[in-house]
Amino acid sequence: ARRYGKVGGFAHLATLVKRLKANRPGALLLDGGDTWQGSATSLWTNGQDMVEACKLLGVDVMTGHWEFTYGQDRVKEIVERELKGRIEFVAQNVKTTDFGDPVFKPYVLREINGVSCAIVGQAFPYTPIANPRYMVADWSFGIQDENMQAVVDEARAKGAKLVVLLSHNGMDVDLKMASRVRGIDAILGGHTHDGVPVPVIVDNPGGKTIVTNAGSNGKFLGVLDFDVANGAVRGFRYRLLPVFSNQLPADPAMQALIDKLRAPYAERLGEKLALTDGLLYRRGNFNGSWDQLILDALMEVQDAPIAFSPGFRWGTTLLPGDTITRELLMDQLATTYSYATVTEMSGETIKTVLEDVCDNLFNPDPYYQQGGDMVRVGGLTYACEPGAAMGRRIQDMRLGGKPIEAGKKYKVAGWAPVAEEARHAGNKPVWDLVEGWLKSHPRVAPRTLNTPRLIGVQGNPGLLGNGGSS
């Protein structure tokens, strides 16, 4: 971080996009979703700030996931009013629950340098499960690879010589879909936030499909060039370009828009809450120091011995000595359902919750994986065997060194409940709770991460280092 500086930023990304488009007449800019949400200003403007920024950036086609947490009415309003004639929102797998009619266009056809190209959309399949169902009550989702095949075939029949899937499935799901659906030349993925420098080539009955993922948070720009001759793809070139803000000057027009959008909230955003003595980061399969801070605050303020925090994959990283402002805190917590909760749970229920989330990550069938990271756990210690069967992965749960009893009730703090009744329960927003905790801890000591003891992960570099192992 000290050497390369900050990575990302829409004004710096805009500069890179303009430079690349200048050398690629007709190039399309695709957005894989999770763009309208994740900051204080996005929450306070109901997504409008990012919609304006995306229009100025020059996004041509997008699909979605967290966009849906503004509610189906707001999403339709944006798509039909704000994006009309500017940005195409595509999702072949979103249908009405009553008659199964398409909610959005399944794909769009664009001609690039004389080649007819289809961009097919795939929204996050598990939106009504991973997020509150009531926010998209009239829509159904799902993977729907049979329908995907029909959509690809239709696009080909209408003259598409190149088919690109803009996906929010997650990398593992994309890899499986690429092996099952014929006729897709490339899958440009999202959801799991993987920065993939070299694409994976997947064989399927119809040929080969390129699968890749360009990270998240505007930190990378994936650039895919195709060589198409005589109606067939002859080759490709892919690059994953980092957005080093120290090396890329801010685009003046985008910076001016950002300044304008932020101006009404500048004082609220900039309020100083505390100073961190340790590194605060969000990513990690089982925990991160930002997550641990949130857990510690939940347990202390809610007077609960156990806390759960969602395994979300966004938020600004802070270096030791940095000031925690309200904006930086909201980067971690700003969703449309960030209610703080306290729940009495039996030991059996606690295990069921952990097993369920664990299966979302480690089910051997990618179509049963919902992505994200493991729920963060405070107070409670446990062991995890990722390779075990469903219901047997979570072991040796303890509180204060004593085994958790299946029939005993425990007080558990948490936030971001997906149940509809939670929004009517009058619970405090979690950012108010954590902000109050920070103000009472003006100098935040480095966090000690509570991570599980992992079993059977030898030889797996992606999991080693996430906790003790055996």
Steps between C-alpha positions, in 0.01 A plus 500: 500500500782742584678415176216501250252732669124477477332276245171591338283808495243586232683813385818299440306213345336750263842609377600141426169428325539805277855407405402145408188601307703749299702209362202267457226653287164348586621328817233424760534572873326233708405519868446172688293648784529592869565854380213710633548394863766495771561855622332764713419723204355208305277415795395860561425566130329165442770405252473819295862607549635182340242505222621847403863389521437191285331707232795738487747210504340373182370160611323336207353183654460379858341231714437498875492364851519749787315745277188296585528589870355841420179312426343394173310828453815711531693271266227520236485877541874532439503259206197651328570869570867554577665238280266511201696573186826503696566168674340162430411293809497131401408191703367185334429332834267757661131423440168598650379255765144488362538424129876462458531800270843660454555801724800627302641441154685167498764632261586780259656485154772749411706529184869562569724564201264308276456205736161428659552444875248382759538602864291267718426593862495274804398664829599344833294178511453492877389859558174408682694270736817694568309829528149583627234328292252782560717738297434300181172337599360481146815370331662158478868436437709179478781368281275378216771360275242333274345838435850641457559248221176608332599867525844434353347296217253781428776760489700281262192452281462877480849532360731530799850387406630567850316428828621641831330420829508786752454301817452552872503126573837483675814341359431135587144517368625663180751219450228237531262692275775531239529122495126451446382779270613499136568805289632747758836640394581669831358542848592826670411430861432677826370435852801318648730800437783288363774686320586242231812600303488203262163371375396138540416316178212255550408222258134427426308304235496802271863602527683716752399790727725764657417563868641789698422753774627856537505540877282762669469855631629657180851379579546322168384529144481179300578551132398228253581530129371244248632411157196405292531394138249338264238494774711309753725588792863437401669626814484735795714713728410568863662735748411586859605861552535640854369852559798657680371843597853637548581414138169597339390864529140558599267572211389864550138445399456196723675669792273802462192276507627316808569829679151625413331180618695493827469870585166482688639224722862610541473604864322179605741283303813663636422483873790335681399211725825333608856414400615146424833366622463185290425404141126489433397281206187313397610200295582155634320168469406496869569844646661839450604774740213730398263208563660437838456865595130476411464176698674648804272805487186286465590282798598789725212735420233228482642319805509171311766228538465395133470705182453427130592736216436429130792397280467804275783570256523876472630798695804727512822367654669727755869503588633532857475862607208584272195687626166321497242745366127447475539444125757225550280330759199520270708340225481184712137517613282694255226268378126558486439247778789552744297458817683397817340200669515295819356149485468211742630191320538142611836333457339279237380804304844661517653188348231488232571862402873437475450177306264670255736787423796262482317291240446811291878523472620141492228293336682293235233589243556864394129540423436478875760763586373851565842664524607751761718414797421305817286678756729674747470372855583682822533343844431145386791279393460202268673265260410467134565215258423645154524163326250324726137435409220748566415500871844369601727792420453697822656338806615570856296816560598665827421813698751599765667162455180308580321290234186653352195304614242418232200571722633807678402855400768756417478875440629578149553848354493555125394724216356499145211256557319389185164422665224748416388539861842641589432826317197564721669408829634848570861386522779757494713536185827318554704803392358699795601222737855464365546876473413538867747225586776670299439832672547325834818336365668797328820303448424153367760238587590232242231233493563138597317294240267224614544235229409131507744214525500348152508124445624320191622803303863400453603566143229764451679837485169683472397387848830458683573808706132569575533349844663217684499172308518133579 
